[in-house]
Amino acid sequence: MHDTMFHFVYLLGKDDKGWSMYIDYKRSWFLHNDKHTDRTDGGIQVSSVIGVLLDLHHRTLSYFVNGESQGPIAFSNLCGVYFPAVSINRNIQVTLHTGLTPPIETSDSDESAV
C-alpha cells in the first residue's frame, strides 16, 4: 500500500487570506476572496519593476509598476493574516529583490484619518 498525495492548485487571491495582483504585458487586475476588481490597462515590459506596499498603519495594500501606482489602492481595511502576492502571466520572467526603499505614499493616504 502506498501513500496517495493530492495537490490542489488555487489561484493566488482565490481565498480570504490571499490578496494578489495579476499582471501581464498589457493589463493587471486584483483578486481577493475569488473576486476580480479594478482591471487596469498597462502591464509590464522588459526591466519593469513591480512593487508591493503593505501599509499596516493605514491597513492598505498597493501595487506599483516602475514606481507608479498600478490602479487605485488595491485593498483597504485589512486585518488579520496577510499573504500579498503578485502573479505574472504569459511568458514573463521575474527577478526578485527584497529590502528596497518603499515608494512615496500616494495622495490617497490621509495621515489625519488615524
N, C-alpha and C positions, 0 to 999 in steps of 0.2 A: 504494500500500500504506500503510495507516495502523496506528499502534500500537494494540494491544489492551491494556487495563488491567483487571486483575482486582482486585476489592475483596472481601476476606474479612471477615466480621463475626463476632467472637468475644465471648462474654460475658466481662466483667471477672472474673478469677479462674479462668478456664477452663484456663489453662496453669500450669506450675510456677513462673512468675515473678510471677504476679498474686495478690494477696490482697484480697478485697473483702467489703464488707457490702452486701447488697441490702436496701432498706427501702422500705416504702410506708406508707399511712395506718394500718395495723393490725398489722404484724409486720415482723420482719427475720430474716435468716439470713446465714451466712458462706459464702464459696465460694473454694476454692483447689484447683488441680490437678484440676478437674472434680468436686470433692466438696463437697456441701452439708452444713453442720453447724449445730447449735445454733439451730434455729428458735426465736425469742423473740416472745411477744406484746407488743404496744405498739410503735407506729410513730411517725410524725412528724405534726405538725399545723401549722397556720399559725404562723409565727415560731419553729418549733423550731430548735435549734442542734445540728448534728452535729459531733462532734469525733473526730479521728483521732490516736491517740498511738502513735508508733513509738518504743519504748524500746530503744535499741541496747545499753544496759548489760545489761538483762535479756533481750534478744533476743525481745521480745514486741511484738505489735500489738493494740491495743484500740480499741474504738469507743465513743462516748458520745453520748447524746441529752439535751440540756439539762443537761449536767454529770453525768448519771448513767450508769453503765456499762450498755451495751446488751448484756446477756448476759454470759457469762464472758469471760476474756481470749480474744480471737478466735483468735490464732495465737501459738505459742511455739516456741522452739528455732530461730528464724530465722537463716539465714546466707546470704551471697551478695548478689545484687542484689534490691532491693525495689521493688515497684510497688504500694503500698497504694492502694485505691480505694473509692469509695462510689458506688453506683448507686441512683438514685431512680426509682421506678416510678409509673405510674398518675396522670398529670396533676399531678405535683408540680413546683413551681418552686423554684429554689435561688439564693441569693446567696453567693458565695464570699468569705470573709475569711481572710487569712493573717496569721501573726505574732501570734496570740492567745496569752495565757498558757495553758499546758497544764493539764489538770485535775489535782487532787491524786491521788497514787498510791493505788491501791486496796489493800485488805487482803491481796490475793493476792500482792502484791510482798513479797519477803523479801530485805532487804539482806544478811543473813548468809550467803546461799547464793551468794556470788560465787566 
